[in-house]
Amino acid sequence: MVVTCSTGLLIANVLGLVAIHNSALAFLPDGPVRRAAYEIMGTGAIWVFLATYQRNSPNAVPWWQVPAYGALFAAYSYFGAVFTLWAWTRMLTKRNGWAKTPRLASRLASEPVE
């Protein structure tokens, strides 16, 4: 999701729709050249990886489905983060059991075996 949002913001920046102020590439002339450099440096590695994967994979994903898979992966990641926090909270509050109702000790379990 971060890559998708970054790509969208950077493309909007290249087109001049939004203004992102950063002096990291101050040696480049201000305008589309610097904005394109930000785009390449910000998301170039993931796009190269994606293109290489698509070219070499026997099960290549159509390009128009890539944003949907990115969004699904982001949702999956967020669910994982929520469940991890939930598990850590349960461990830190010493709620180790998963039973929803109290359990009674069985009378038979306390009797000696003959």
C-alpha positions in Angstrom: 0.0 0.0 0.0 2.9 2.3 0.8 4.4 1.7 -2.6 1.1 2.2 -4.3 0.5 5.5 -2.5 4.0 6.7 -3.0 3.8 5.9 -6.7 0.5 7.8 -7.0 1.8 10.8 -5.1 5.1 10.8 -7.0 3.3 10.6 -10.4 1.0 13.5 -9.2 4.2 15.3 -8.2 5.8 14.7 -11.7 2.6 16.0 -13.3 2.7 19.0 -11.0 -0.7 18.2 -9.4 0.8 18.3 -5.9 4.0 19.9 -4.6 6.4 17.8 -2.6 9.2 19.9 -1.1 12.5 18.2 -0.6 16.1 19.4 -1.1 17.7 16.0 -1.4 18.4 16.4 -5.2 19.0 20.1 -5.2 21.8 19.7 -7.8 19.1 18.8 -10.4 17.1 21.6 -12.0 13.8 22.1 -10.3 10.8 20.8 -12.2 10.0 17.6 -14.0 13.6 16.4 -14.1 13.9 16.4 -10.3 10.4 15.0 -9.9 11.2 12.1 -12.2 14.4 11.4 -10.3 12.4 11.3 -7.0 10.0 8.9 -8.7 12.8 6.6 -9.9 14.6 6.6 -6.6 11.5 6.2 -4.5 9.8 3.3 -6.3 12.2 2.2 -9.0 13.5 -0.8 -7.2 10.0 -2.3 -6.7 9.0 -1.7 -10.3 12.3 -3.4 -11.6 11.6 -6.3 -9.3 8.0 -6.5 -10.5 9.0 -6.4 -14.2 11.6 -9.0 -13.7 9.2 -11.3 -11.9 6.5 -10.8 -14.6 9.0 -11.6 -17.3 10.3 -14.8 -15.7 7.2 -16.1 -14.0 5.2 -18.9 -15.6 2.1 -17.4 -13.9 2.5 -13.7 -14.8 -0.1 -11.4 -13.5 -1.8 -9.1 -16.0 -0.6 -5.5 -15.4 -4.1 -4.2 -14.8 -4.4 -6.6 -11.8 -1.2 -5.5 -10.1 -2.8 -2.6 -8.1 -5.5 -4.9 -6.9 -3.0 -7.4 -5.7 -1.0 -4.6 -4.0 -4.2 -3.4 -2.2 -5.0 -7.0 -1.1 -1.5 -7.6 0.2 -1.7 -4.3 2.1 -5.0 -5.4 3.7 -3.5 -8.8 4.6 -0.5 -7.0 6.2 -2.7 -4.7 8.2 -4.8 -7.7 9.5 -1.5 -9.4 10.5 -0.5 -6.3 12.4 -3.8 -6.1 14.2 -3.7 -9.8 15.2 -0.1 -9.6 16.3 -1.0 -6.6 18.6 -4.0 -8.5 19.9 -1.8 -11.5 20.7 0.9 -9.4 22.4 -1.8 -7.7 24.4 -3.1 -11.0 25.6 0.3 -12.2 26.5 1.2 -9.0 28.4 -2.0 -9.1 30.3 -1.4 -12.8 31.1 -4.6 -13.9 29.4 -3.1 -17.2 28.3 -6.3 -19.3 27.9 -8.6 -19.1 24.9 -11.6 -20.6 26.7 -14.6 -18.2 26.7 -16.3 -19.7 29.7 -14.8 -20.7 33.1 -13.9 -24.4 33.5 -14.7 -26.5 36.5 -12.3 -29.1 37.7 -13.7 -32.6 37.2 -14.4 -34.6 40.4 -13.1 -37.7 38.7 -9.7 -36.1 38.0 -9.0 -35.6 41.7 -9.9 -39.2 42.7 -7.1 -41.7 43.0 -6.8 -44.5 40.4 -7.3 -48.0 41.8 
